[in-house]
Amino acid sequence: MAQKKDYLGELEADKIRDAETATQRVKLYLLFASDRIKKIQYELERTTRDRMWEDRLSSLFNAFSGCLDDAADTLDAALDKLEDIRPAIKEMDAKTKEFQLYLDKLSAGNPDLPKFKDALDDAREATQEAMKTTEKAAKAVPAAPVRRKPS
């Protein structure tokens, strides 16, 4: 049985465990990473912040990084097993670019940046690494065969 990741909820861990293909697992990790981004946005937009705000934000950034790291690891492992991961590569390419834009925007002009800069830097690094893994996988996986119409 796979080890439960501490940044995943039980339902999320079950979904990962139940996914039959690497592509499904990668897409789930990306979905969970997107969810963490939404929660980060919510926390940053809050007008009232309790004393746990910084810890929550840091925890969300770490969970985001964990999701991306695991998506990249899953992609790598599938590549070694010669699985068809073209859909996962396409999804990961699109999502990591989207994540990168958001994280860059956060690091550019957020007044609260000093409170979460380290966690943000880690998230940006995880995103960069995921992008490199995606690029490597895209080069290693041959293009889909072109189907010709029967004459």
KOLVOGU-867322 format. One record per residue: x, y, z of N, C-alpha, C in turn. Coordinates in steps of 0.1 Angstrom, whole numbers, padded with zeros to 4 digits, always signed. Layout:
// KOLVOGU-867322
XYZXYZXYZ ...
// end
This chain:
// KOLVOGU-867322
+0008-0012+0000+0000+0000+0000+0009+0012+0000 +0005+0022-0008+0013+0034-0009+0012+0043+0003 +0023+0049+0007+0024+0058+0019+0015+0070+0016 +0008+0074+0027-0001+0086+0026+0008+0098+0027 +0007+0108+0018+0014+0120+0018+0008+0129+0028 +0016+0136+0036+0010+0144+0047+0003+0157+0042 +0005+0161+0029-0001+0173+0024-0014+0169+0016 -0017+0156+0015-0030+0152+0009-0040+0148+0019 -0053+0152+0017-0064+0147+0025-0066+0132+0023 -0074+0126+0031-0076+0111+0029-0083+0108+0016 -0093+0117+0013-0100+0115+0000-0091+0116-0012 -0082+0126-0011-0072+0128-0022-0062+0117-0023 -0058+0112-0012-0048+0100-0012-0055+0088-0017 -0068+0086-0014-0075+0075-0020-0077+0076-0035 -0079+0088-0040-0081+0090-0054-0067+0087-0061 -0056+0091-0055-0043+0088-0061-0041+0073-0061 -0044+0067-0050-0042+0052-0049-0051+0045-0059 -0063+0049-0061-0072+0042-0070-0070+0045-0085 -0062+0055-0088-0059+0059-0102-0052+0047-0109 -0057+0043-0120-0051+0031-0127-0039+0034-0136 -0038+0047-0140-0026+0050-0149-0018+0062-0144 -0006+0063-0149+0002+0074-0145-0004+0087-0149 -0010+0087-0161-0016+0100-0166-0027+0104-0156 -0035+0095-0151-0046+0098-0142-0040+0104-0129 -0029+0098-0124-0023+0102-0112-0017+0116-0114 -0010+0119-0125-0004+0132-0128-0016+0142-0128 -0027+0139-0135-0038+0149-0136-0044+0152-0122 -0044+0141-0113-0049+0144-0100-0040+0152-0092 -0027+0150-0093-0017+0158-0085-0019+0173-0090 -0020+0175-0103-0022+0188-0108-0035+0195-0104 -0045+0187-0103-0058+0192-0097-0056+0196-0083 -0049+0188-0075-0047+0191-0061-0038+0204-0060 -0028+0205-0068-0020+0217-0068-0028+0229-0071 -0037+0228-0081-0046+0239-0085-0055+0243-0073 -0059+0233-0066-0067+0236-0054-0059+0243-0043 -0047+0240-0041-0038+0247-0032-0036+0261-0036 -0035+0264-0049-0033+0277-0054-0046+0285-0051 -0058+0279-0053-0070+0286-0050-0071+0290-0035 -0066+0281-0027-0066+0283-0012-0056+0294-0009 -0045+0294-0015-0035+0305-0013-0041+0318-0017 -0048+0319-0029-0054+0331-0033-0064+0336-0023 -0072+0327-0017-0082+0330-0007-0075+0336+0005 -0065+0329+0010-0058+0334+0022-0052+0348+0020 -0046+0350+0008-0040+0364+0005-0051+0375+0004 -0063+0371+0000-0074+0381-0002-0081+0384+0011 -0079+0376+0021-0086+0378+0034-0083+0392+0040 -0093+0398+0045-0090+0411+0051-0087+0410+0066 -0092+0400+0072-0088+0397+0086-0080+0384+0087 -0069+0385+0094-0060+0374+0095-0057+0371+0109 -0058+0358+0113-0056+0354+0126-0041+0351+0128 -0037+0347+0140-0023+0344+0142-0017+0332+0135 -0026+0323+0130-0022+0311+0123-0020+0314+0108 -0023+0326+0103-0024+0329+0089-0011+0325+0082 +0001+0330+0087+0014+0327+0081+0016+0312+0080 +0013+0305+0091+0015+0290+0091+0007+0283+0080 -0006+0288+0079-0015+0282+0069-0010+0284+0055 -0006+0297+0053-0001+0300+0040+0012+0292+0036 +0021+0291+0046+0033+0283+0044+0030+0269+0041 +0020+0264+0048+0016+0250+0047+0010+0247+0033 +0002+0257+0028-0004+0256+0015+0006+0256+0004 +0016+0265+0005+0027+0265-0005+0035+0252-0005 +0037+0247+0007+0044+0234+0008+0036+0223+0002 +0023+0223+0004+0014+0213-0001+0014+0214-0017 +0014+0226-0022+0015+0228-0036+0027+0222-0042 +0039+0225-0035+0052+0220-0040+0052+0205-0040 +0046+0199-0029+0045+0184-0028+0038+0178-0040 +0026+0184-0043+0018+0179-0054+0026+0180-0067 +0033+0191-0070+0040+0192-0082+0052+0182-0082 +0059+0181-0071+0070+0171-0070+0065+0157-0073 +0054+0154-0067+0049+0140-0070+0044+0138-0084 +0038+0149-0090+0034+0148-0104+0046+0146-0113 +0057+0153-0110+0069+0151-0118+0075+0137-0116 +0075+0133-0103+0081+0119-0101+0073+0109-0108 +0059+0110-0108+0051+0101-0114+0053+0101-0129 +0055+0112-0135+0058+0114-0149+0072+0107-0152 +0081+0109-0144+0095+0103-0146+0094+0087-0145 +0086+0082-0135+0085+0068-0134+0078+0062-0146 +0067+0069-0150+0060+0064-0162+0068+0063-0175 +0077+0073-0175+0086+0074-0187+0096+0062-0187 +0101+0058-0175+0109+0046-0174+0102+0034-0177 +0089+0033-0174+0081+0021-0177+0075+0021-0191 +0078+0032-0199+0074+0033-0213+0059+0034-0214 +0052+0040-0204+0038+0042-0205+0034+0053-0214 +0022+0053-0220+0018+0064-0228+0014+0075-0219 +0022+0086-0219+0019+0097-0210+0017+0110-0217 +0015+0109-0230+0013+0121-0238+0002+0131-0232 -0010+0126-0228-0020+0135-0222-0015+0141-0209 -0007+0134-0201-0002+0139-0188+0008+0150-0191 +0017+0148-0201+0027+0158-0205+0020+0171-0209 +0010+0169-0218+0003+0181-0223-0004+0189-0211 -0010+0182-0202-0017+0188-0191-0006+0195-0181 +0004+0188-0179+0015+0193-0170+0021+0205-0176 +0024+0205-0189+0030+0216-0195+0021+0229-0194 +0008+0227-0196-0001+0239-0195-0002+0244-0181 -0004+0234-0171-0006+0238-0157+0006+0244-0151 +0018+0239-0154+0030+0245-0148+0033+0259-0153 +0030+0261-0166+0031+0275-0171+0021+0284-0164 +0009+0280-0162-0001+0288-0155+0003+0290-0140 +0008+0280-0134+0013+0282-0120+0025+0291-0119 +0034+0290-0129+0046+0299-0129+0042+0314-0130 +0032+0316-0139+0028+0330-0141+0022+0336-0127 +0014+0328-0121+0008+0332-0108+0018+0334-0098 +0028+0325-0096+0038+0326-0086+0047+0338-0089 +0050+0340-0101+0059+0352-0105+0052+0365-0101 +0039+0365-0104+0031+0377-0101+0031+0380-0086 +0030+0369-0078+0030+0370-0063+0043+0376-0059 +0054+0371-0064+0067+0375-0060+0071+0389-0064 +0063+0394-0074+0066+0407-0079+0061+0419-0071 +0049+0417-0066+0043+0429-0059+0034+0427-0048 +0036+0417-0039+0027+0415-0028+0033+0421-0016 +0025+0430-0009+0030+0437+0003+0034+0427+0014 +0027+0416+0014+0030+0406+0025+0041+0396+0022 +0048+0398+0010+0058+0389+0006+0068+0385+0016 +0074+0394+0024+0083+0389+0034+0078+0378+0044 +0065+0377+0046+0059+0368+0055+0059+0354+0049 +0060+0353+0036+0059+0339+0029+0069+0337+0018 +0079+0346+0018+0089+0345+0007+0096+0332+0006 +0100+0326+0017+0107+0313+0016+0098+0302+0010 +0086+0301+0015+0077+0291+0010+0074+0294-0005 +0072+0306-0009+0070+0310-0023+0082+0306-0031 +0094+0309-0027+0106+0305-0034+0106+0290-0036 +0103+0282-0026+0102+0268-0027+0092+0263-0038 +0081+0270-0038+0070+0266-0047+0074+0270-0061 +0081+0281-0063+0086+0285-0076+0097+0275-0081 +0105+0270-0072+0115+0260-0075+0109+0247-0079 +0099+0243-0072+0092+0230-0075+0085+0231-0089 +0080+0243-0092+0074+0245-0105+0084+0245-0116 +0096+0251-0114+0106+0250-0124+0111+0236-0126 +0112+0228-0116+0117+0214-0117+0106+0206-0124 +0094+0209-0121+0083+0202-0128+0083+0205-0143 +0086+0218-0146+0087+0222-0160+0098+0215-0168 +0109+0213-0161+0121+0206-0167+0118+0192-0169 +0111+0185-0159+0107+0171-0161+0098+0170-0172 +0088+0179-0174+0078+0178-0185+0086+0180-0198 +0095+0189-0199+0103+0191-0211+0110+0178-0215 +0117+0172-0205+0125+0160-0207+0115+0149-0212 +0104+0148-0206+0094+0137-0209+0089+0140-0224 +0086+0152-0227+0081+0155-0240+0091+0151-0251 +0104+0153-0248+0115+0150-0258+0116+0135-0259 +0114+0128-0248+0116+0113-0247+0105+0105-0253 +0093+0111-0253+0081+0104-0258+0079+0107-0272 +0078+0097-0281+0076+0101-0295+0062+0107-0297 +0061+0114-0308+0049+0120-0311+0038+0110-0315 +0026+0113-0313+0015+0103-0316+0016+0100-0331 +0013+0088-0334+0013+0085-0349+0001+0092-0356 +0004+0096-0368-0006+0103-0376-0015+0092-0382 -0027+0093-0380-0036+0083-0386-0041+0088-0400 -0040+0080-0410-0044+0084-0423-0058+0078-0426 -0066+0086-0433-0079+0081-0437-0077+0070-0447 -0085+0059-0446-0085+0049-0456-0089+0054-0469 -0082+0050-0480-0086+0054-0493-0096+0046-0500 
// end
